[in-house]
């Protein structure tokens, strides 16, 4: 997808930047990634506050497969769901959805992270 098209699409929301990453690109505002572009489709960040909206629209999560080379492929989902098609033609509503996705990205950035447990080695 053309970065200029993405910037125009999200203009009602706020200025965004598009950065290539892996096999797609990230959509950023104020340094936070709130969107993902893969295979020509836009996906927005979700959590429990907005996932029902995506489900009502018939949207699906972004998934990818790992472990193809090892012969044990597994599917993984990221917290990004496909942008409903109708929003491409509704810049005001798209700005609302983008705002929610951006707010989720902000909350995730500032949320305290769970500490990982280290394996303890026994002293003999």
C-alpha positions in Angstrom: 0.0 0.0 0.0 1.2 3.4 -0.9 2.3 5.4 2.2 0.8 8.6 0.7 -2.6 6.8 0.5 -2.3 5.8 4.1 -1.4 9.4 5.2 -4.4 10.7 3.3 -6.7 8.0 4.6 -5.9 8.9 8.2 -5.7 12.6 7.7 -9.0 13.2 9.7 -7.4 11.4 12.6 -3.9 13.0 12.8 -0.6 12.9 10.9 0.7 9.4 10.6 3.9 7.8 9.4 4.3 4.5 7.7 7.4 2.4 8.4 8.3 -0.8 6.5 8.8 -3.8 8.8 9.1 -7.5 8.1 6.7 -8.3 5.2 4.5 -5.3 5.7 4.5 -1.9 7.4 3.5 -0.2 10.7 1.2 2.8 11.0 2.5 5.2 13.6 1.2 8.4 15.3 3.4 10.3 17.8 5.9 7.4 17.7 3.3 4.7 18.7 2.3 1.9 16.3 -1.4 1.6 16.3 -1.9 0.0 12.8 -0.4 -2.7 10.7 -0.4 -3.2 6.9 0.1 -6.7 5.6 -0.8 -8.0 2.1 -2.5 -4.7 1.2 -4.9 -4.8 4.2 -4.9 -2.4 7.1 -5.3 -3.8 10.7 -5.8 -1.7 13.8 -4.7 -2.5 17.4 -7.4 -4.1 19.6 -8.0 -5.1 23.2 -11.1 -5.9 25.2 -12.4 -2.4 24.8 -12.9 -2.5 21.0 -12.7 -6.0 19.8 -16.5 -6.4 19.8 -16.8 -3.6 17.3 -14.5 -5.5 14.9 -16.4 -8.7 15.5 -19.8 -7.0 14.7 -18.2 -5.8 11.4 -17.2 -9.4 10.5 -13.5 -8.5 10.8 -10.8 -11.0 11.6 -7.5 -10.9 13.5 -4.2 -10.7 11.8 -2.6 -14.2 12.0 0.6 -15.7 10.8 2.2 -19.1 10.7 5.5 -20.0 12.4 7.5 -23.2 12.3 6.9 -24.1 8.6 10.6 -25.1 8.2 10.6 -27.4 11.2 7.5 -29.2 9.9 5.4 -28.1 12.9 3.6 -25.0 11.7 1.5 -23.1 14.3 -0.9 -20.2 13.8 -0.4 -17.1 15.9 -2.6 -14.0 16.2 -1.5 -10.5 16.9 -3.7 -7.9 18.6 -4.5 -6.2 15.3 -7.8 -6.8 13.4 -8.6 -6.0 9.8 -10.1 -2.6 9.2 -13.7 -2.9 8.0 -14.0 -2.1 4.3 -16.7 0.6 4.9 -14.3 2.8 6.8 -12.1 3.4 3.7 -15.0 5.6 2.5 -15.9 7.2 5.8 -13.0 9.4 7.1 -14.8 10.7 10.1 -15.7 7.2 11.4 -12.2 5.9 10.5 -10.8 8.7 12.7 -12.9 7.4 15.6 -11.7 3.8 15.1 -8.1 5.0 14.7 -8.4 7.1 17.9 -9.5 4.0 19.9 -6.6 1.9 18.4 -4.1 4.7 19.3 -5.5 4.9 22.9 -4.9 1.2 23.2 -1.3 1.6 22.0 -0.8 4.3 24.6 -2.3 2.2 27.4 -0.1 -0.7 26.5 3.0 1.4 26.3 2.5 2.8 29.8 1.1 -0.3 31.4 3.3 -2.0 34.0 4.9 -5.1 32.5 4.6 -8.4 34.2 7.9 -9.6 35.6 9.2 -12.8 34.1 10.2 -15.6 36.5 13.7 -16.8 36.3 14.5 -20.5 36.8 16.4 -20.9 40.0 19.3 -23.2 40.1 19.8 -25.2 43.2 23.0 -24.9 45.0 24.5 -28.3 46.0 
